[in-house]
Amino acid sequence: MNRPPAFQFYADDFIGGTVDLSAEDVGAYTRLLCYQWGRGAIPASKAAIDRVAGCDVSSEVLAKFPDGKNHRMERERLKQDEWREKCRKGGQNSAISRNESRVVEQPLQVDGQVKGNTPLSTLHSPPSVSGFQSPPPSPSPSPKEPQTALPREIFPPSIESIKLQCAKIGLPDSEAEKFFNFYSSKGWFVGKSKMKSWTHALTGWRGRWQESAQAKQSAPESIFNLRTVMEAKAKLAAELHNRHATETGLGTDWNDPAKRMEYVGLKREIKALNERIAGAA
């Protein structure tokens, strides 16, 4: 079986697996993956590996190729082989079904009357009995035109496929990432059942997103709600100051820098809320 020229590339998985690598390591890792796809494994010697990668390959990159192979890559190869074999068998079965549907029998007519079924081969021989009239050969029935099958959805979908579908149905890229992350965390299950069509699920996601956006636009901003949130944040800021800050001759001294940054952030939010209250009044 010929090797396919390309393999499935999962962008989010790749980013997650290489986030701790340098740019040089990422380049070396990519070149070695491509080499393994075409040759079956990376070279055995370190010198040959460095030549393929075009640099001195680090131990972190080599660790991704135990026994000279990246296991995730080989699983993708197996999945492609199984898919091609399934398509090949499906094509054979479809051809057999079409051929069987073309085997038909034509009726023999006697004085214009149908007298049972006669094999197609006997219609071409004129009868020797007087009174029998051989009908003209009937044209062979035309085979049914094969119906064009709809393209199968690649499952689970990649983030790029989801973003492309979002662009078609009017969803922003941020919603594509939320959709991908949400269903990836659930193993692409909807309740207790495996998702059957992610494009239909994405359409439903768009409907809920539109309803939420419309609700936010139609809901008036309540001054009471703004003041409630502002007062809660002011109380939290005061508690942080009393617990982690000490008044000194030069100002305020904080014993926890992280709490100081939290306090500063709260003060900014309180200021912004006051401006919104003034604007809504």
N, C-alpha and C positions, 0 to 999 in steps of 0.2 A: 504493500500500500504506500502510495506517494505521500511524502510529508506535506502538510498544508503550509502555505507560505506565510501565514500570519497566525497569531494567537490572541485570545481575548485579553484585553488590558483593562483592569479595574482601577480606575484613577484613585479613588479614595483609599482602597486597600494599599496601593503602592505608596501614597503619601504617608499613610500611617506606619508602614513598615520601614520607611527610609527617613523619617523625620529627624532621627538622631545622627544621620550620616552627613558628611560634608558634601559639597557639590561635586568634588572629584570622586568621592566614593559612590555617589549616585550614578555618575557617568560610567564608572567601571562596572557597577552592578548591572546597569542596563545592557551594556555591551556583552557581558557574560551570559545574561539571560537569552539574548538573541543568538549567541553562539551555541548555547545548549539546545535551543529550539531546532536549529539546523543540523547540529552534529550529534545530538543525543546526550552529551555531557561536555563539561569544560575540560581543558587539558589537565594532565596529571601533574606536571611540573610547575613550580612557582614561576620560573622564567617564562614558560609558554603562556601562563595565565596573564602575566604582566604585559606580554606582547599583544595579546588579544584585547586587554583592557586599555592599553596605551598609557599605563602609568603603574606605579608601585601599588599593588592591590593590598589594602589593609586587612588585618585579621577579622575586623567586623564584617567586611564583605565576604571573605572566604567562609565565615561561619554560616552564611546563607546557602552554601553549596556543600553540605556534608556528603561524602562519598562521590564528590564531583558532580552532584546534581542538586538542583533546587526542587524540593518535593512538590511545592505548589505548582510549578511549571509542568511536572509530569502528570499531576492530576488533571490539569487543563488539557494536556495532550490526550489522555485517556477519554475524557469527556467528548472531545472532538471525534476521536475514532469511533466511539459508540454511536454518536449522532450520525456520522456518515454511513455506518453499517445499517442503522435503522432506516435511513433514507433509501439505501440501496435495496433492502428487502421490500420496503414499501413500493418502490418502483416496479420490482419484479412481480409482486402480487397484483398491482394495478394492471400491468400488461397482460397477465394471465386472465384476469377478469374481463378485460376488453376483448381478448381473442375468443373466450368462451361465449360471449354475448353475440358474436357474429355467426355462430353455427346455428342455422335455421333449416326448417323443412318447408317445402312448397306443396300445396295440395294439387292433386291430379283432377282435372275437370273432364267429365264425360257428358257430351251433349249439353254443355253449359252448366252441369251440376257437379258440385264438389263431392267426390267419392273417396273420402278418407285422406290420410297423409301419405305422401310418396316422397322418398328421398330425392333430393335436388338433382342427383345424377341421372335419374330416369326421365326427367323432363326433356332431355336433349336427344332422346332416342324416339323416333316416330313409332307409334303403336302399329302392330301388324293386323289387329282385329278391325274389320270394317265397322264403320259407325263411330269409331273413336277419333276424335280430333285433338291433335296435340296443340296445346296453347303456346303462344310465343313465350320464349323464356322471359321470366320476370327479372327486372333489374335487381341486383344484389342490394339488400338494405344498406343504407349508408350508416357507418358507425357513428355512435353518439359522439358529439364533440366533447372533448374532455373539459370539465369545468375548471376554471382557474382558481386554485386554492388561495385563500387569503394568507398573507404572510404570518407565520407564527410569531408570537411575542417572545423575545428573548427574556428568560426568567431565571434568576431575578434580574431586574433591569439595572443598568449602570446609571450613575448620576448624570452622565451626558445625555443618555436617552430620555431621562425624565425631564431634564431642562429643555430638550428639543420639543417634547410633547407639551410642556408648559407654555413654550412660545407659541405653539399652534392654538392652544385653547385660552390664552390670555392670562397666564399665571406668572408672577415674578419668579426669578431664580431663587430668591430666599425661600419661597414656598416649596420649590423642588427639593431643596436641601432638607427642609423640615419633613417633607413626605418621605424622602429616602431614609433619613435617620430614624423616623418614627417606626416605619415598617421593618427596617433592618433590625432594630432592637427587638422586634416581636417575631423574627424569623419568617417574615412575610406571611403571617397568619392574620386572618380577620376573625376575631373571636376564637373559636376552636377549629376553624376550617382554614385550609391553605388557600391563599389568594388565587383566584382563577384568572383574572385579567387586571393587570396593574393600570392599564390605560383607563378602564372604566372606574377603578378605584380613584384614580387621579381626577377624573371628571367630577366624582362625588366630593372630593376634597376641595375642588374649585367652588362648588356650590356653597359649601360651608364657609369657605373663606370670603365669598361675596356677601353672604348674610352677615358675617361678623363685621366686615368693612362698612356695610350699610347701617348696621346698628350703631357703630361708633360715630358715624357722621350725623345720624339723626338724634343721638342722645345729647341734650344740652348739658353744658358743663355746670355742675352745681357748686355754688360758692360754699355751701355748707360742707360738701364732700371735700373740697379743696382745703378748707380750714381744719377739718378733722384730720386729714393726712398731715398737714403742716404742723398741727399741735402735737401729733404723735411723734413726728420726727424731731421736733424741738425738745420734747421730753427725753427722747433717747440721746440726743446730743448733750443735754444737761447731765444725764446719768454718766455718760462717758467722761465728761469733763471732771465731774466730782470724784470719779473712781480712779482715773489714770493721770490726772494733771495736778501739778503742785504750783502754787503761786510763789514766785521768787522775786528778788529785787530787780531782776532784768526781764521779767515777764513770766510766761507760763512754761513750766518744764514738764515734759511728758515722759513717763517711765516705759511706755510701750509705743514705738514708732507706728506700728500697724493701727493701733487704736487712734493715734493722732490723725492718720490719713483717713480713717473712717469718720472721725469727727469733722474734718475739713470738708469731706464729701457731703455730709449731712447739712452743714452750714450752707453749702452751695445750693442744695436741693430746697432748703427752707427759703432762701432768697428768691429762687425761681418760682416757688409756689406763691409767695407774697406778690410777685409781679403779676402772676396769673389771676390772683384774687382781685387785685386792683383793676386789671383789664376787664374782668367779668362783672365788676360792680356797676 
